[in-house]
Amino acid sequence: MTLLIALIVVVIIVVVYLVMQANRKTRDQGNKN
């Protein structure tokens, strides 16, 4: 059970990190344009 909770937490952190990276990329493209 604890392993499942840890896995869910890791997945959430990865998703948040990817979303932040995507937002940063779109923001950089907007600045270049």
CHARMM internal coordinates of N, CA and C (Angstrom, degrees):
IC EDIT
DIST 1 N 1 CA 1.4685
DIST 1 CA 1 C 1.5319
ANGL 1 N 1 CA 1 C 109.79
DIST 1 C 2 N 1.3360
ANGL 1 CA 1 C 2 N 115.57
DIHE 1 N 1 CA 1 C 2 N -45.41
DIST 2 N 2 CA 1.4740
ANGL 1 C 2 N 2 CA 118.39
DIHE 1 CA 1 C 2 N 2 CA 179.48
DIST 2 CA 2 C 1.5208
ANGL 2 N 2 CA 2 C 110.60
DIHE 1 C 2 N 2 CA 2 C -62.67
DIST 2 C 3 N 1.3438
ANGL 2 CA 2 C 3 N 116.76
DIHE 2 N 2 CA 2 C 3 N -37.90
DIST 3 N 3 CA 1.4604
ANGL 2 C 3 N 3 CA 120.26
DIHE 2 CA 2 C 3 N 3 CA 179.99
DIST 3 CA 3 C 1.5221
ANGL 3 N 3 CA 3 C 110.11
DIHE 2 C 3 N 3 CA 3 C -62.70
DIST 3 C 4 N 1.3323
ANGL 3 CA 3 C 4 N 117.21
DIHE 3 N 3 CA 3 C 4 N -39.33
DIST 4 N 4 CA 1.4577
ANGL 3 C 4 N 4 CA 121.14
DIHE 3 CA 3 C 4 N 4 CA 179.52
DIST 4 CA 4 C 1.5268
ANGL 4 N 4 CA 4 C 110.20
DIHE 3 C 4 N 4 CA 4 C -63.41
DIST 4 C 5 N 1.3203
ANGL 4 CA 4 C 5 N 116.96
DIHE 4 N 4 CA 4 C 5 N -43.60
DIST 5 N 5 CA 1.4690
ANGL 4 C 5 N 5 CA 120.62
DIHE 4 CA 4 C 5 N 5 CA 179.54
DIST 5 CA 5 C 1.5270
ANGL 5 N 5 CA 5 C 109.78
DIHE 4 C 5 N 5 CA 5 C -62.86
DIST 5 C 6 N 1.3314
ANGL 5 CA 5 C 6 N 117.28
DIHE 5 N 5 CA 5 C 6 N -43.43
DIST 6 N 6 CA 1.4644
ANGL 5 C 6 N 6 CA 120.93
DIHE 5 CA 5 C 6 N 6 CA 179.68
DIST 6 CA 6 C 1.5248
ANGL 6 N 6 CA 6 C 110.04
DIHE 5 C 6 N 6 CA 6 C -62.01
DIST 6 C 7 N 1.3278
ANGL 6 CA 6 C 7 N 117.35
DIHE 6 N 6 CA 6 C 7 N -40.45
DIST 7 N 7 CA 1.4602
ANGL 6 C 7 N 7 CA 121.15
DIHE 6 CA 6 C 7 N 7 CA 179.79
DIST 7 CA 7 C 1.5239
ANGL 7 N 7 CA 7 C 110.42
DIHE 6 C 7 N 7 CA 7 C -63.60
DIST 7 C 8 N 1.3257
ANGL 7 CA 7 C 8 N 117.33
DIHE 7 N 7 CA 7 C 8 N -43.02
DIST 8 N 8 CA 1.4646
ANGL 7 C 8 N 8 CA 121.37
DIHE 7 CA 7 C 8 N 8 CA 179.16
DIST 8 CA 8 C 1.5280
ANGL 8 N 8 CA 8 C 110.02
DIHE 7 C 8 N 8 CA 8 C -62.20
DIST 8 C 9 N 1.3274
ANGL 8 CA 8 C 9 N 116.86
DIHE 8 N 8 CA 8 C 9 N -42.85
DIST 9 N 9 CA 1.4726
ANGL 8 C 9 N 9 CA 120.27
DIHE 8 CA 8 C 9 N 9 CA -179.94
DIST 9 CA 9 C 1.5238
ANGL 9 N 9 CA 9 C 110.33
DIHE 8 C 9 N 9 CA 9 C -61.93
DIST 9 C 10 N 1.3275
ANGL 9 CA 9 C 10 N 117.15
DIHE 9 N 9 CA 9 C 10 N -43.16
DIST 10 N 10 CA 1.4652
ANGL 9 C 10 N 10 CA 120.70
DIHE 9 CA 9 C 10 N 10 CA 179.68
DIST 10 CA 10 C 1.5246
ANGL 10 N 10 CA 10 C 110.43
DIHE 9 C 10 N 10 CA 10 C -62.27
DIST 10 C 11 N 1.3224
ANGL 10 CA 10 C 11 N 117.20
DIHE 10 N 10 CA 10 C 11 N -43.46
DIST 11 N 11 CA 1.4655
ANGL 10 C 11 N 11 CA 120.93
DIHE 10 CA 10 C 11 N 11 CA -179.96
DIST 11 CA 11 C 1.5289
ANGL 11 N 11 CA 11 C 109.87
DIHE 10 C 11 N 11 CA 11 C -61.15
DIST 11 C 12 N 1.3265
ANGL 11 CA 11 C 12 N 117.25
DIHE 11 N 11 CA 11 C 12 N -43.82
DIST 12 N 12 CA 1.4681
ANGL 11 C 12 N 12 CA 120.65
DIHE 11 CA 11 C 12 N 12 CA -179.78
DIST 12 CA 12 C 1.5274
ANGL 12 N 12 CA 12 C 109.88
DIHE 11 C 12 N 12 CA 12 C -61.49
DIST 12 C 13 N 1.3342
ANGL 12 CA 12 C 13 N 117.31
DIHE 12 N 12 CA 12 C 13 N -43.71
DIST 13 N 13 CA 1.4714
ANGL 12 C 13 N 13 CA 120.41
DIHE 12 CA 12 C 13 N 13 CA -179.50
DIST 13 CA 13 C 1.5260
ANGL 13 N 13 CA 13 C 110.27
DIHE 12 C 13 N 13 CA 13 C -62.25
DIST 13 C 14 N 1.3257
ANGL 13 CA 13 C 14 N 117.25
DIHE 13 N 13 CA 13 C 14 N -42.69
DIST 14 N 14 CA 1.4651
ANGL 13 C 14 N 14 CA 120.79
DIHE 13 CA 13 C 14 N 14 CA -179.76
DIST 14 CA 14 C 1.5241
ANGL 14 N 14 CA 14 C 110.48
DIHE 13 C 14 N 14 CA 14 C -63.52
DIST 14 C 15 N 1.3248
ANGL 14 CA 14 C 15 N 117.17
DIHE 14 N 14 CA 14 C 15 N -43.62
DIST 15 N 15 CA 1.4697
ANGL 14 C 15 N 15 CA 120.91
DIHE 14 CA 14 C 15 N 15 CA -179.78
DIST 15 CA 15 C 1.5244
ANGL 15 N 15 CA 15 C 110.01
DIHE 14 C 15 N 15 CA 15 C -61.85
DIST 15 C 16 N 1.3304
ANGL 15 CA 15 C 16 N 116.85
DIHE 15 N 15 CA 15 C 16 N -46.00
DIST 16 N 16 CA 1.4728
ANGL 15 C 16 N 16 CA 120.02
DIHE 15 CA 15 C 16 N 16 CA 179.67
DIST 16 CA 16 C 1.5262
ANGL 16 N 16 CA 16 C 109.91
DIHE 15 C 16 N 16 CA 16 C -61.48
DIST 16 C 17 N 1.3247
ANGL 16 CA 16 C 17 N 117.67
DIHE 16 N 16 CA 16 C 17 N -41.01
DIST 17 N 17 CA 1.4669
ANGL 16 C 17 N 17 CA 121.38
DIHE 16 CA 16 C 17 N 17 CA -179.71
DIST 17 CA 17 C 1.5297
ANGL 17 N 17 CA 17 C 110.47
DIHE 16 C 17 N 17 CA 17 C -63.40
DIST 17 C 18 N 1.3346
ANGL 17 CA 17 C 18 N 117.28
DIHE 17 N 17 CA 17 C 18 N -43.73
DIST 18 N 18 CA 1.4637
ANGL 17 C 18 N 18 CA 120.57
DIHE 17 CA 17 C 18 N 18 CA -179.96
DIST 18 CA 18 C 1.5190
ANGL 18 N 18 CA 18 C 110.81
DIHE 17 C 18 N 18 CA 18 C -65.14
DIST 18 C 19 N 1.3257
ANGL 18 CA 18 C 19 N 117.45
DIHE 18 N 18 CA 18 C 19 N -39.85
DIST 19 N 19 CA 1.4713
ANGL 18 C 19 N 19 CA 120.67
DIHE 18 CA 18 C 19 N 19 CA 179.03
DIST 19 CA 19 C 1.5265
ANGL 19 N 19 CA 19 C 109.59
DIHE 18 C 19 N 19 CA 19 C -63.19
DIST 19 C 20 N 1.3303
ANGL 19 CA 19 C 20 N 116.91
DIHE 19 N 19 CA 19 C 20 N -42.40
DIST 20 N 20 CA 1.4679
ANGL 19 C 20 N 20 CA 120.24
DIHE 19 CA 19 C 20 N 20 CA 179.13
DIST 20 CA 20 C 1.5236
ANGL 20 N 20 CA 20 C 110.47
DIHE 19 C 20 N 20 CA 20 C -63.20
DIST 20 C 21 N 1.3279
ANGL 20 CA 20 C 21 N 117.69
DIHE 20 N 20 CA 20 C 21 N -41.04
DIST 21 N 21 CA 1.4606
ANGL 20 C 21 N 21 CA 121.05
DIHE 20 CA 20 C 21 N 21 CA 179.10
DIST 21 CA 21 C 1.5300
ANGL 21 N 21 CA 21 C 109.93
DIHE 20 C 21 N 21 CA 21 C -64.54
DIST 21 C 22 N 1.3205
ANGL 21 CA 21 C 22 N 117.94
DIHE 21 N 21 CA 21 C 22 N -41.39
DIST 22 N 22 CA 1.4644
ANGL 21 C 22 N 22 CA 121.73
DIHE 21 CA 21 C 22 N 22 CA 179.74
DIST 22 CA 22 C 1.5213
ANGL 22 N 22 CA 22 C 110.04
DIHE 21 C 22 N 22 CA 22 C -63.96
DIST 22 C 23 N 1.3292
ANGL 22 CA 22 C 23 N 116.98
DIHE 22 N 22 CA 22 C 23 N -42.31
DIST 23 N 23 CA 1.4639
ANGL 22 C 23 N 23 CA 120.11
DIHE 22 CA 22 C 23 N 23 CA 179.10
DIST 23 CA 23 C 1.5228
ANGL 23 N 23 CA 23 C 110.25
DIHE 22 C 23 N 23 CA 23 C -63.53
DIST 23 C 24 N 1.3248
ANGL 23 CA 23 C 24 N 117.23
DIHE 23 N 23 CA 23 C 24 N -39.18
DIST 24 N 24 CA 1.4643
ANGL 23 C 24 N 24 CA 120.83
DIHE 23 CA 23 C 24 N 24 CA -179.97
DIST 24 CA 24 C 1.5247
ANGL 24 N 24 CA 24 C 110.24
DIHE 23 C 24 N 24 CA 24 C -65.09
DIST 24 C 25 N 1.3389
ANGL 24 CA 24 C 25 N 117.91
DIHE 24 N 24 CA 24 C 25 N -40.96
DIST 25 N 25 CA 1.4639
ANGL 24 C 25 N 25 CA 121.37
DIHE 24 CA 24 C 25 N 25 CA -179.83
DIST 25 CA 25 C 1.5254
ANGL 25 N 25 CA 25 C 110.52
DIHE 24 C 25 N 25 CA 25 C -63.98
DIST 25 C 26 N 1.3232
ANGL 25 CA 25 C 26 N 117.86
DIHE 25 N 25 CA 25 C 26 N -46.19
DIST 26 N 26 CA 1.4621
ANGL 25 C 26 N 26 CA 120.39
DIHE 25 CA 25 C 26 N 26 CA -178.88
DIST 26 CA 26 C 1.5217
ANGL 26 N 26 CA 26 C 109.33
DIHE 25 C 26 N 26 CA 26 C -64.55
DIST 26 C 27 N 1.3295
ANGL 26 CA 26 C 27 N 117.49
DIHE 26 N 26 CA 26 C 27 N -36.62
DIST 27 N 27 CA 1.4640
ANGL 26 C 27 N 27 CA 120.87
DIHE 26 CA 26 C 27 N 27 CA -179.87
DIST 27 CA 27 C 1.5312
ANGL 27 N 27 CA 27 C 109.62
DIHE 26 C 27 N 27 CA 27 C -66.34
DIST 27 C 28 N 1.3496
ANGL 27 CA 27 C 28 N 117.66
DIHE 27 N 27 CA 27 C 28 N -40.46
DIST 28 N 28 CA 1.4628
ANGL 27 C 28 N 28 CA 120.47
DIHE 27 CA 27 C 28 N 28 CA 179.58
DIST 28 CA 28 C 1.5302
ANGL 28 N 28 CA 28 C 110.18
DIHE 27 C 28 N 28 CA 28 C -65.90
DIST 28 C 29 N 1.3248
ANGL 28 CA 28 C 29 N 117.07
DIHE 28 N 28 CA 28 C 29 N -41.27
DIST 29 N 29 CA 1.4637
ANGL 28 C 29 N 29 CA 120.22
DIHE 28 CA 28 C 29 N 29 CA 178.68
DIST 29 CA 29 C 1.5232
ANGL 29 N 29 CA 29 C 110.25
DIHE 28 C 29 N 29 CA 29 C -62.06
DIST 29 C 30 N 1.3172
ANGL 29 CA 29 C 30 N 117.23
DIHE 29 N 29 CA 29 C 30 N -39.09
DIST 30 N 30 CA 1.4622
ANGL 29 C 30 N 30 CA 121.19
DIHE 29 CA 29 C 30 N 30 CA 179.30
DIST 30 CA 30 C 1.5185
ANGL 30 N 30 CA 30 C 110.41
DIHE 29 C 30 N 30 CA 30 C -64.23
DIST 30 C 31 N 1.3333
ANGL 30 CA 30 C 31 N 117.35
DIHE 30 N 30 CA 30 C 31 N -38.91
DIST 31 N 31 CA 1.4610
ANGL 30 C 31 N 31 CA 120.31
DIHE 30 CA 30 C 31 N 31 CA 179.80
DIST 31 CA 31 C 1.5258
ANGL 31 N 31 CA 31 C 110.53
DIHE 30 C 31 N 31 CA 31 C -68.41
DIST 31 C 32 N 1.3390
ANGL 31 CA 31 C 32 N 117.79
DIHE 31 N 31 CA 31 C 32 N -37.74
DIST 32 N 32 CA 1.4649
ANGL 31 C 32 N 32 CA 120.60
DIHE 31 CA 31 C 32 N 32 CA 179.45
DIST 32 CA 32 C 1.5271
ANGL 32 N 32 CA 32 C 109.63
DIHE 31 C 32 N 32 CA 32 C -64.93
DIST 32 C 33 N 1.3147
ANGL 32 CA 32 C 33 N 117.11
DIHE 32 N 32 CA 32 C 33 N -39.95
DIST 33 N 33 CA 1.4607
ANGL 32 C 33 N 33 CA 119.96
DIHE 32 CA 32 C 33 N 33 CA 179.58
DIST 33 CA 33 C 1.5144
ANGL 33 N 33 CA 33 C 109.12
DIHE 32 C 33 N 33 CA 33 C -72.52
END
COOR INIT
IC SEED 1 N 1 CA 1 C
IC BUILD
